[in-house]
């Protein structure tokens, strides 16, 4: 009997680091600050990591999450995995960022498609995707909001 009950009690764990006003990140006022934050959060630069920073109405960070960890040249992501925590913490906006272990911060066609899909889904629920930063461990980064702004509209 207990083994049947254990099978029915499986719970999916989700971790979102909610800090409210105490999150140790200043305003994410631009892509350089977002890339710097991404570098602090991502410790394994051999694999792609997608990080979401959730912002309040004044664009102060209130939470962040490593949404996905992939392999050397890709990571899987779905809009629901990015937006569910945004809803839970009451975010008004978000910034995505992910690393390119190759050292080339040029957004791939897949990066552009993910950005477009998440921006569209976020817009439907009243959350703004402000930017998607592609960064490298050594410093270079690309802001999709600056280089491909139509993807975020």
C-alpha positions in Angstrom: 0.0 0.0 0.0 2.7 2.5 0.9 4.6 1.9 -2.4 1.4 2.8 -4.4 0.9 5.9 -2.3 4.5 6.9 -2.9 4.0 6.7 -6.6 1.0 9.1 -6.4 2.9 11.6 -4.3 5.6 12.6 -6.8 6.1 16.3 -6.8 7.9 18.4 -9.4 10.3 20.8 -7.7 10.7 24.3 -9.0 13.2 26.7 -7.6 12.9 30.4 -8.1 15.2 32.7 -6.1 12.8 35.4 -5.0 14.5 38.2 -3.1 12.2 41.2 -3.6 14.0 44.4 -2.7 16.8 42.4 -1.1 18.1 40.8 -4.4 21.8 41.7 -4.6 21.6 43.2 -8.1 21.2 46.8 -9.0 18.7 47.8 -11.7 19.3 46.0 -14.9 19.7 49.2 -16.8 21.4 47.8 -19.9 22.9 44.9 -21.6 26.3 45.3 -20.0 24.8 44.9 -16.5 22.7 42.0 -17.6 25.7 40.2 -19.1 27.7 40.9 -16.0 24.9 39.4 -13.9 24.7 36.3 -16.2 28.5 35.7 -15.8 28.1 35.8 -12.0 25.2 33.3 -12.1 26.6 30.9 -14.6 29.6 29.0 -13.2 29.9 26.3 -15.8 30.8 28.0 -19.1 31.3 24.7 -21.0 27.5 24.4 -21.4 24.8 26.8 -22.4 22.6 28.2 -19.6 19.5 30.3 -20.0 18.9 32.7 -17.1 15.8 34.8 -16.6 15.8 37.9 -14.4 12.3 39.0 -13.3 11.7 42.7 -12.8 9.1 44.8 -11.0 7.4 47.8 -12.5 10.5 50.0 -12.1 12.7 47.3 -13.6 14.3 46.4 -10.3 15.2 42.7 -10.2 12.9 40.8 -7.8 13.9 37.2 -8.7 16.0 35.1 -11.1 16.1 31.6 -12.3 18.4 29.4 -14.3 15.7 28.2 -16.6 17.7 25.6 -18.6 21.1 24.0 -18.8 22.1 22.4 -22.0 25.1 21.2 -23.8 28.0 23.0 -25.5 26.0 24.5 -28.3 22.4 24.5 -27.4 19.8 24.4 -24.6 16.1 23.6 -24.7 13.7 26.2 -23.5 9.9 26.6 -23.6 8.0 29.9 -23.0 6.1 28.3 -20.1 9.3 27.5 -18.2 10.3 31.1 -18.4 6.9 32.7 -17.8 5.6 30.5 -15.0 8.0 32.0 -12.4 7.4 35.5 -13.8 3.7 35.1 -12.9 4.5 33.5 -9.5 6.7 36.5 -8.4 4.4 39.2 -10.0 7.0 40.4 -12.5 6.1 43.2 -14.9 9.1 42.5 -17.2 12.0 40.2 -17.7 15.4 40.0 -19.2 16.7 36.7 -20.7 20.4 35.9 -21.0 22.3 32.9 -22.1 26.0 32.1 -22.6 27.7 30.9 -25.7 30.6 28.6 -24.7 32.1 29.0 -28.2 33.1 32.6 -27.3 31.0 34.1 -30.2 28.1 36.1 -28.9 26.3 36.2 -32.3 22.6 35.1 -31.8 21.9 31.9 -33.7 18.7 31.4 -35.7 17.4 29.3 -32.8 18.2 32.1 -30.3 16.2 34.5 -32.5 13.2 32.1 -32.7 13.2 31.5 -28.9 13.3 35.2 -28.3 10.4 35.9 -30.7 8.2 33.1 -29.2 8.8 34.1 -25.6 8.2 37.8 -26.4 4.9 36.9 -28.0 3.8 34.7 -25.1 4.9 37.3 -22.5 3.0 40.0 -24.3 -0.2 38.0 -24.1 0.0 37.8 -20.3 1.1 41.5 -19.9 4.8 40.9 -19.2 7.4 42.7 -21.3 10.5 40.9 -22.5 13.0 43.8 -22.5 16.0 42.0 -23.9 17.8 38.8 -24.5 21.5 39.0 -24.0 23.9 36.5 -25.5 27.1 36.6 -23.5 30.5 34.9 -23.3 32.7 34.1 -20.4 35.5 36.3 -21.6 33.4 39.5 -22.1 31.7 40.0 -25.4 28.0 40.1 -25.5 25.1 40.9 -27.9 21.9 42.5 -27.1 19.0 41.3 -29.2 17.0 44.4 -28.3 19.8 46.5 -29.9 20.6 44.3 -32.9 17.2 42.8 -33.7 14.6 45.0 -32.0 11.7 43.7 -34.1 11.9 40.3 -32.3 10.8 41.9 -29.1 7.8 43.8 -30.4 
